[in-house]
Amino acid sequence: MTSRRTLNRTVELMLTMFGYWPGISCVLFYRMFWMITLAITEYFHCQYLAMHFRFLNLFDLMDCLSSFLAFIKMSFRLFIFWLKQRTFFEILTMTAEDWNDYDNTGVELRETARKAKLSSYICNGIIILHTIASLAYVIGIILADADVTDQTAELPLILKMEYPFVIDTQRKYRLVLATQLIFVMVGSWGAGLFNALFLTLTLHVGSQINILLCWLREVGSKDIEITHDSFVTTMIKIVRKHQKIINLSENIENLYSYIALLQFTSNMVMICSLGFLTVTAIGSPDATEKIVRSLLFYTITNLEAFIFCFAGEYLSNKSKAIGNAAYNSAWYDMKAKDSRVLLFIILRSQRQLQFTAGKMAVLSFEYFTTIMKASGSYLSVLLAMK
């Protein structure tokens, strides 16, 4: 029997861990814990930036800035989901209703299940990739043999932070590294979670559009007339499905619009910063360690931008197909008064469904190209300053 769920268990488990899965207990405790913890982490980051802001140490400065922005994005995502939890719960309810509308043998259920299975594979892949990137980011520091007794040299830490206490024993140093390792892993999983969730919801919308396209292609055929009471019943079902798709996509846009805005604003800085770290590491004595530390982090940051732009491009193309399917249906075999109903679907589909970054830029492959060009320009400026 097909599993009737859009989100896989990995995503559900992580949403529970952050306190955003509906029905769990101690919700306020989970959310306050992560928000306060991230706020303290960002404060120590700011302390380091303030005390080490000099261009002679540009590599460490860019490294600190990259991790600082990564945790800022994480905090902002948690805050937005907290602020718009009603919208998120509505999205989950709408996806559950889509599963309940179909029987166990229909093509509708098979299409929805196929996209859910694909989403599950992608989600697991994203989480695994984020885990590998986190391990690559921390492994060099974990294996380093640091001398904590030498107070003149800066201790190698996973995250560049300025603590309010002196790390003068090996036990303190290992405890700090263990704490930072947990933060890096949780932060990376959180980033992967919200990206995977966005892609999963987008693919679910795509599956519902595919079902709608299938219904539109069969409008006016003899099979439809036999299996349904009337043409009006069929068109009511199509219009209601189209409206549900519009409502679901608008809810997703409402939930992720400002997350996408901060995502691309910070990603431009992070991409050029991490690219700078990778390029400047070439030829240095510890080039391998620095490149491994920065390269996968750079890849993940680019992947985040690509996922959002892919989702926007995918939704736009799917929404265009609705109008084309209505036009290509067998309207010429219908009565004139019946075929006019299709005009409303065509007119509504001309207002394309889309995802935006803060209502200011439409997410698409073209926008992804613009982001990469801007990041490359900033990277050139940083290399010229070196």
C-alpha positions in Angstrom: 0.0 0.0 0.0 1.2 3.5 -0.9 2.4 5.6 2.0 0.2 8.7 2.1 2.7 11.4 3.2 4.4 14.2 1.4 7.1 14.9 3.9 9.5 12.0 4.7 10.4 10.9 8.2 13.8 12.7 8.1 12.1 16.1 7.6 9.4 15.3 10.1 12.0 14.4 12.7 14.0 17.6 12.2 10.9 19.7 12.3 10.1 18.1 15.6 13.6 18.7 16.9 13.2 22.5 16.1 9.7 22.5 17.5 7.8 23.1 14.3 5.9 19.9 13.8 2.2 20.2 14.7 1.0 18.4 17.8 4.3 18.0 19.7 4.6 19.0 23.4 7.0 21.7 24.9 6.9 23.7 21.6 7.8 27.0 23.3 10.8 25.4 25.1 12.2 24.0 21.8 11.9 27.2 20.0 13.2 29.5 22.7 16.2 27.1 23.3 17.3 27.3 19.7 16.7 31.1 19.4 18.6 31.9 22.6 21.4 29.6 21.7 21.8 31.0 18.2 21.6 34.6 19.6 24.5 33.8 22.0 26.5 32.2 19.1 26.0 35.3 17.0 27.1 37.5 19.8 30.4 35.7 20.1 30.8 35.9 16.4 30.3 39.7 16.5 32.8 39.9 19.3 35.4 38.2 17.1 34.6 40.4 14.1 34.9 43.6 16.2 38.2 42.6 17.8 39.9 41.2 14.6 38.5 43.6 12.0 41.7 44.2 10.1 42.6 43.5 6.4 46.0 42.0 7.3 44.0 39.0 8.6 41.5 38.9 5.7 41.3 35.1 5.5 40.1 34.6 9.1 37.8 37.6 8.7 36.1 36.1 5.7 35.9 32.7 7.4 34.2 34.3 10.4 31.9 36.3 8.2 30.8 33.2 6.3 29.8 31.2 9.4 28.2 34.3 10.9 25.9 34.8 7.9 25.1 31.0 7.9 23.8 31.2 11.5 22.0 34.5 10.8 20.1 32.7 8.0 19.3 29.9 10.3 18.0 32.2 13.0 15.9 34.1 10.5 14.3 30.9 9.1 13.3 29.7 12.5 11.9 33.1 13.4 9.8 33.3 10.1 8.4 29.8 10.6 7.5 30.8 14.2 5.9 34.0 13.0 4.0 32.2 10.2 3.3 28.9 11.8 -0.4 29.1 10.9 0.5 29.4 7.2 2.8 26.4 7.6 0.1 24.3 9.3 -2.3 25.3 6.5 0.2 24.0 3.9 0.5 20.7 5.8 -3.3 20.4 6.0 -3.7 21.1 2.3 -1.1 18.5 1.3 -2.9 16.0 3.6 -6.2 16.7 1.9 -4.7 16.1 -1.5 -3.8 12.6 -0.4 -7.3 11.9 1.0 -9.0 13.0 -2.2 -7.8 10.0 -4.2 -8.5 6.3 -4.0 -5.8 3.6 -3.9 -6.0 2.7 -7.6 -6.3 6.1 -9.4 -3.6 7.7 -11.5 -3.9 10.8 -9.2 -2.6 8.8 -6.2 0.2 7.3 -8.3 1.4 10.7 -9.5 1.3 12.2 -6.0 3.2 9.2 -4.6 5.8 9.3 -7.4 6.6 12.9 -6.6 6.6 12.2 -2.8 9.1 9.3 -3.4 11.3 11.5 -5.5 11.2 14.3 -2.8 12.2 11.8 -0.2 15.3 10.7 -2.1 16.2 14.4 -2.7 15.7 15.3 1.0 17.8 12.5 2.2 20.5 13.4 -0.3 20.5 17.0 0.8 20.8 16.1 4.5 23.7 13.7 3.7 25.4 16.3 1.6 25.1 18.9 4.4 26.5 16.3 6.9 29.5 15.6 4.7 30.1 19.3 4.2 30.0 19.9 8.0 32.4 17.1 8.7 34.8 18.4 6.0 34.5 21.9 7.6 35.5 20.7 11.1 37.8 17.7 10.5 41.0 19.8 10.1 40.4 21.6 13.4 39.4 18.5 15.3 42.5 16.6 14.3 44.9 19.6 14.9 47.3 19.4 17.7 46.9 22.8 19.4 49.0 24.1 22.3 46.6 25.6 24.8 49.5 26.8 27.0 50.7 29.3 24.4 48.6 32.4 25.0 50.4 34.4 22.3 49.0 32.3 19.5 45.3 32.2 18.5 43.8 28.8 19.2 42.4 27.0 16.1 38.6 26.9 16.5 35.9 25.5 14.3 34.0 28.8 14.5 35.8 32.1 14.9 34.4 33.4 18.2 35.6 35.5 21.0 34.7 33.9 24.3 34.4 35.8 27.7 36.7 33.2 29.3 40.3 32.1 28.7 40.8 28.7 27.2 43.9 27.6 29.1 43.5 23.9 29.5 43.0 21.0 27.1 39.7 20.0 28.8 38.3 23.5 28.2 39.5 23.5 24.6 38.0 20.1 23.8 34.7 21.1 25.4 34.6 24.3 23.3 35.3 22.2 20.1 32.6 19.7 21.0 30.1 22.5 21.5 31.1 24.1 18.2 30.9 20.8 16.4 27.3 20.4 17.6 26.4 23.9 16.5 27.9 23.3 13.0 26.1 20.0 12.5 22.7 21.4 13.8 23.1 24.6 11.8 23.9 22.6 8.6 21.0 20.2 9.2 18.7 23.1 9.7 19.8 24.7 6.4 19.3 21.4 4.6 15.9 20.9 6.3 14.3 24.2 5.1 15.8 23.8 1.6 14.5 20.2 1.4 11.1 21.2 2.7 10.8 24.0 0.1 11.7 21.6 -2.7 9.3 18.9 -1.4 6.4 21.3 -1.3 7.2 22.6 -4.8 7.3 19.1 -6.2 4.0 18.4 -4.5 2.5 21.4 -6.2 4.0 20.1 -9.5 2.3 16.7 -8.9 -1.1 18.4 -8.4 -0.6 20.4 -11.6 0.2 17.2 -13.5 -3.1 15.7 -12.3 -4.9 18.9 -13.4 -3.2 18.6 -16.9 -4.3 15.0 -17.2 -7.9 16.0 -16.5 -7.8 18.9 -18.9 -6.5 16.6 -21.7 -9.5 14.4 -21.2 -12.1 17.2 -21.2 -14.6 16.7 -24.0 -13.6 13.1 -24.8 -16.1 10.3 -24.9 -14.6 8.6 -21.9 -15.3 11.6 -19.7 -18.9 11.7 -20.8 -19.4 8.1 -19.9 -17.6 8.1 -16.5 -19.0 11.4 -15.2 -22.5 12.6 -14.7 -22.1 15.7 -16.8 -19.6 18.1 -18.3 -20.4 20.6 -15.6 -19.4 18.2 -12.9 -16.1 17.6 -14.6 -15.4 21.3 -15.0 -16.3 22.0 -11.3 -13.7 19.4 -10.3 -11.1 21.0 -12.5 -11.8 24.6 -11.4 -11.7 23.5 -7.7 -8.4 21.7 -8.2 -6.9 24.7 -10.0 -8.0 27.0 -7.1 -6.5 24.6 -4.5 -3.2 24.6 -6.5 -3.2 28.4 -6.5 -3.9 28.6 -2.8 -1.2 26.1 -1.9 1.4 27.9 -4.1 0.5 31.3 -2.6 0.9 29.9 0.9 4.3 28.5 0.1 5.3 31.9 -1.4 4.0 33.7 1.7 6.1 31.4 3.9 9.3 31.5 1.9 9.3 34.9 0.3 11.3 36.7 2.9 13.4 33.7 3.7 14.5 33.7 0.0 15.2 37.5 0.2 17.7 37.0 3.1 19.0 33.9 1.4 20.1 35.6 -1.7 21.3 38.8 0.0 23.6 36.7 2.3 24.5 34.1 -0.3 26.0 36.7 -2.5 28.4 37.7 0.3 29.0 34.1 1.3 29.7 32.8 -2.2 32.3 35.5 -2.8 33.8 35.1 0.7 34.1 31.3 0.4 35.4 31.6 -3.1 38.0 34.0 -1.8 39.0 31.5 0.9 39.3 28.7 -1.6 41.4 30.8 -4.1 43.7 32.3 -1.6 44.3 29.0 0.0 46.0 27.7 -3.1 49.8 27.7 -2.7 49.7 28.2 1.1 51.5 25.7 3.5 48.1 24.2 4.7 46.4 24.5 1.4 44.7 21.1 1.5 43.1 21.7 4.9 41.8 25.2 3.9 40.5 24.1 0.6 38.7 21.1 2.0 37.2 23.3 4.8 35.9 25.9 2.3 35.1 24.0 -0.9 32.2 21.9 0.3 30.8 24.9 2.2 31.0 26.9 -1.0 29.2 24.1 -2.9 26.4 23.9 -0.3 25.9 27.7 -0.5 25.6 27.6 -4.3 23.3 24.6 -4.0 21.0 26.6 -1.7 20.6 29.3 -4.3 20.1 26.8 -7.1 17.4 25.0 -5.2 15.3 28.2 -4.7 15.8 29.3 -8.3 15.0 25.8 -9.6 11.8 25.7 -7.6 10.7 29.1 -9.0 11.5 28.1 -12.6 9.7 24.7 -12.1 6.6 26.3 -10.8 6.5 29.0 -13.5 6.9 26.4 -16.3 4.2 24.2 -14.7 1.7 27.0 -14.4 2.3 27.9 -18.1 1.4 24.3 -19.0 -2.1 24.7 -17.5 -3.2 27.3 -20.1 -1.7 25.3 -22.9 -3.4 22.1 -21.7 -6.8 23.9 -21.6 -6.2 25.3 -25.1 -5.2 21.9 -26.5 -8.2 20.1 -25.0 -11.0 18.9 -27.2 -12.9 22.2 -27.0 -13.9 22.0 -30.7 -16.0 19.0 -29.9 -17.9 20.7 -27.1 -20.9 23.0 -27.2 -20.2 26.7 -27.5 -21.5 27.4 -24.0 -19.4 24.6 -22.5 -16.2 25.6 -24.3 -16.4 29.1 -22.9 -15.7 27.8 -19.4 -12.2 26.9 -20.6 -11.5 30.6 -21.3 -11.6 31.4 -17.6 -9.0 28.7 -16.9 -6.8 30.0 -19.7 -7.2 33.6 -18.5 -6.3 32.7 -14.9 -3.3 30.6 -16.0 -1.9 33.6 -17.8 -1.2 35.1 -14.3 1.6 32.7 -13.7 2.3 31.1 -10.3 5.7 32.1 -9.1 8.0 32.3 -6.1 9.7 35.6 -5.3 12.5 36.9 -3.1 10.6 39.4 -0.9 8.2 40.3 -3.7 11.1 42.1 -5.4 12.6 39.4 -7.7 11.1 36.4 -9.4 13.1 33.2 -8.6 14.3 31.6 -11.9 17.4 30.3 -13.6 17.9 33.8 -14.9 18.0 35.2 -11.4 20.4 32.5 -10.4 22.8 33.6 -13.2 22.5 37.2 -11.9 23.4 36.1 -8.4 26.5 34.2 -9.6 27.6 37.2 -11.7 27.3 39.6 -8.8 29.2 37.2 -6.5 31.9 36.9 -9.1 32.3 40.6 -9.2 32.6 40.9 -5.4 35.1 38.1 -5.5 37.2 40.1 -7.9 37.2 43.1 -5.6 38.3 40.9 -2.6 41.2 39.4 -4.6 42.3 42.9 -5.7 42.3 44.0 -2.0 44.5 41.0 -1.0 
